[in-house]
Amino acid sequence: MQHTSLNKEYIMIRKWITGVIALICIAATAVAEDAPAFTLTDTQGNEHSLSDFEGKVVVLEWFNRGCPFVKKHYSGGNMQSLQKTYTGKGVVWLTVISSTPGKQGHDSAEGHNKTAEEWKMEPTAILMDEDGTVGKAYGAKTTPHMYVINEEGEIVYQGAIDDKRSTNPDHIPDSTNYVRQALDAVLADEEVEVTRTNPYGCSVKY
């Protein structure tokens, strides 16, 4: 009798564990969340709200020109290539600068425009988030920190640009570019396989 009772308890525990694992798997796959609304002014003096781009795919790229990890992706043209390729496919690419006054990466609109020209940047707009409100709303931790938002306004990818945590541009050709993967999937109306990674880079200078 005791042996039978133990077997029943074992079966009940196994079912409970299986249920917990199933719930964990569901939670892990249901990562899409609504992108926080925002309105920011760009370096040309124009206001942009996320709601302006309803029905479009949007990329948010956190940027700091003084960060060596950012320089890695611009010195070899990697970030500019992504910007040009996907804006050419109708994607809205917003480069966000959340550096506060007195900290690395902060500058006037004219200074940011000069950097954009020198670096041959090709986003849709460069947005100035000087008080860090938008960066904090999104939980942006590093430069670069990347977000891909689908046509329904959901964040379908957030994290690192790729899997090579280095400042060496020579590593880019052998890297897995998570942003490219996410954008290709969204544009093809397919599921994004990698939805979240740990970002790498310099800390956002709030």
C-alpha positions as CSV (number, residue, x, y, z in Angstrom):
1,M,0.0,0.0,0.0
2,Q,2.8,2.4,0.9
3,H,4.5,1.6,-2.4
4,T,1.3,2.4,-4.3
5,S,0.9,5.7,-2.4
6,L,4.5,6.7,-3.3
7,N,3.9,6.0,-6.9
8,K,0.8,8.2,-6.9
9,E,2.8,11.0,-5.3
10,Y,5.5,10.6,-7.8
11,I,3.1,10.8,-10.7
12,M,1.4,13.9,-9.2
13,I,4.8,15.6,-8.8
14,R,5.9,14.7,-12.3
15,K,2.7,16.2,-13.7
16,W,3.2,19.4,-11.7
17,I,6.8,19.7,-12.9
18,T,5.6,19.1,-16.5
19,G,3.0,21.9,-16.1
20,V,5.5,24.3,-14.7
21,I,7.9,23.6,-17.6
22,A,5.1,24.2,-20.0
23,L,4.2,27.5,-18.4
24,I,7.9,28.6,-18.5
25,C,8.1,27.7,-22.2
26,I,4.9,29.7,-22.9
27,A,6.3,32.7,-21.0
28,A,9.6,32.4,-22.9
29,T,7.9,32.5,-26.3
30,A,5.4,35.2,-25.5
31,V,8.0,37.9,-25.4
32,A,6.4,40.5,-27.7
33,E,5.4,43.6,-25.8
34,D,3.9,46.9,-26.8
35,A,6.6,49.5,-27.5
36,P,6.3,52.5,-25.2
37,A,4.9,55.6,-26.9
38,F,7.2,58.6,-27.2
39,T,7.6,61.9,-28.9
40,L,11.1,63.3,-29.5
41,T,12.7,66.1,-31.6
42,D,15.2,65.2,-34.2
43,T,18.5,67.0,-35.0
44,Q,16.7,68.9,-37.7
45,G,14.1,70.3,-35.3
46,N,11.2,68.0,-36.4
47,E,9.1,66.1,-33.9
48,H,8.6,62.4,-34.3
49,S,6.1,60.2,-32.4
50,L,6.1,56.5,-32.5
51,S,2.4,56.7,-33.4
52,D,3.4,58.5,-36.6
53,F,4.8,55.2,-37.9
54,E,1.8,53.0,-37.2
55,G,1.7,50.1,-39.6
56,K,5.5,50.3,-40.3
57,V,8.4,48.4,-39.0
58,V,10.6,50.5,-36.8
59,V,14.2,50.1,-35.6
60,L,15.5,52.0,-32.5
61,E,19.3,52.3,-32.3
62,W,20.9,53.8,-29.1
63,F,23.9,55.8,-30.2
64,N,26.9,57.5,-28.6
65,R,29.6,58.7,-31.0
66,G,32.3,58.4,-28.3
67,C,31.7,54.7,-27.6
68,P,34.2,52.3,-29.2
69,F,31.5,49.6,-29.6
70,V,29.5,52.1,-31.7
71,K,32.6,53.1,-33.6
72,K,33.1,49.4,-34.4
73,H,29.9,49.3,-36.4
74,Y,30.3,52.6,-38.1
75,S,34.0,52.5,-39.0
76,G,33.6,49.6,-41.4
77,G,30.2,50.8,-42.6
78,N,28.2,48.0,-41.0
79,M,25.5,50.2,-39.3
80,Q,25.2,52.5,-42.3
81,S,24.7,49.5,-44.6
82,L,21.9,48.2,-42.3
83,Q,20.3,51.6,-42.2
84,K,20.4,52.1,-46.0
85,T,19.3,48.5,-46.8
86,Y,16.2,48.5,-44.5
87,T,15.1,52.1,-44.9
88,G,15.1,51.2,-48.6
89,K,12.6,48.5,-47.8
90,G,10.3,50.8,-46.0
91,V,11.6,50.4,-42.4
92,V,11.8,53.4,-40.2
93,W,15.2,53.6,-38.6
94,L,15.5,56.0,-35.6
95,T,18.9,56.6,-34.0
96,V,18.4,57.7,-30.4
97,I,20.9,59.7,-28.3
98,S,20.1,59.6,-24.6
99,S,23.4,61.2,-23.4
100,T,22.6,63.9,-20.9
101,P,24.3,67.3,-20.8
102,G,27.9,67.1,-19.6
103,K,28.2,63.4,-20.3
104,Q,29.9,61.5,-23.2
105,G,28.0,61.6,-26.4
106,H,26.0,64.7,-25.6
107,D,26.1,67.5,-28.2
108,S,24.1,70.2,-29.9
109,A,21.8,69.3,-32.8
110,E,24.5,70.9,-35.1
111,G,27.2,68.7,-33.6
112,H,25.2,65.5,-34.1
113,N,24.4,66.5,-37.7
114,K,28.1,67.0,-38.3
115,T,28.8,63.6,-36.9
116,A,26.1,62.1,-39.1
117,E,27.6,63.7,-42.2
118,E,31.2,62.7,-41.3
119,W,30.2,59.1,-40.5
120,K,27.8,58.9,-43.5
121,M,24.9,57.8,-41.3
122,E,21.6,57.0,-43.0
123,P,18.9,56.6,-40.4
124,T,15.4,58.0,-41.0
125,A,16.1,60.5,-38.2
126,I,18.4,61.1,-35.2
127,L,16.4,61.7,-32.1
128,M,17.6,63.7,-29.1
129,D,16.5,62.2,-25.7
130,E,18.5,64.5,-23.5
131,D,16.7,63.8,-20.3
132,G,16.8,60.0,-20.9
133,T,13.0,59.6,-20.6
134,V,12.7,57.4,-23.7
135,G,15.8,55.4,-23.0
136,K,14.7,54.6,-19.5
137,A,11.2,53.7,-20.7
138,Y,12.7,51.2,-23.1
139,G,15.3,50.0,-20.6
140,A,18.1,50.9,-23.0
141,K,21.3,50.0,-21.3
142,T,24.1,50.2,-23.8
143,T,25.3,51.8,-27.0
144,P,24.4,50.2,-29.3
145,H,21.2,48.8,-27.8
146,M,18.8,47.7,-30.6
147,Y,15.0,47.3,-30.8
148,V,12.9,46.1,-33.6
149,I,9.2,47.0,-33.5
150,N,6.7,45.3,-35.9
151,E,3.8,46.8,-37.7
152,E,1.5,46.2,-34.7
153,G,3.7,48.3,-32.5
154,E,5.2,45.3,-30.6
155,I,8.8,44.9,-29.7
156,V,9.8,41.7,-31.5
157,Y,13.6,41.9,-30.9
158,Q,15.7,43.7,-28.3
159,G,19.3,43.4,-27.3
160,A,22.7,43.3,-29.0
161,I,23.3,44.0,-32.7
162,D,25.2,40.8,-33.1
163,D,26.9,38.0,-31.2
164,K,30.5,39.4,-31.3
165,R,31.1,41.3,-28.1
166,S,34.2,43.2,-29.2
167,T,35.3,46.6,-30.5
168,N,37.1,45.1,-33.4
169,P,35.3,45.7,-36.8
170,D,37.2,42.7,-38.3
171,H,34.8,40.5,-36.3
172,I,31.7,41.8,-38.0
173,P,31.8,39.5,-41.1
174,D,31.8,36.4,-39.0
175,S,29.1,37.6,-36.6
176,T,25.4,36.6,-36.4
177,N,23.5,39.9,-36.9
178,Y,20.4,39.6,-34.7
179,V,18.9,42.8,-36.1
180,R,19.2,41.7,-39.7
181,Q,17.6,38.3,-38.8
182,A,14.7,40.0,-37.0
183,L,14.0,42.5,-39.8
184,D,14.2,39.8,-42.5
185,A,11.7,37.7,-40.5
186,V,9.3,40.5,-39.9
187,L,9.4,41.7,-43.5
188,A,8.7,38.2,-44.7
189,D,5.8,37.9,-42.2
190,E,7.7,35.1,-40.4
191,E,8.3,34.5,-36.7
192,V,11.4,36.1,-35.2
193,E,13.4,33.2,-33.8
194,V,15.8,35.2,-31.5
195,T,13.7,37.8,-29.7
196,R,16.0,38.9,-26.9
197,T,19.7,38.9,-26.2
198,N,22.0,40.7,-23.7
199,P,23.1,44.0,-25.2
200,Y,26.8,44.8,-25.2
201,G,28.6,48.1,-25.5
202,C,29.1,51.3,-23.4
203,S,26.6,52.2,-20.8
204,V,24.0,54.7,-21.8
205,K,25.1,58.0,-20.3
206,Y,22.0,59.0,-18.4
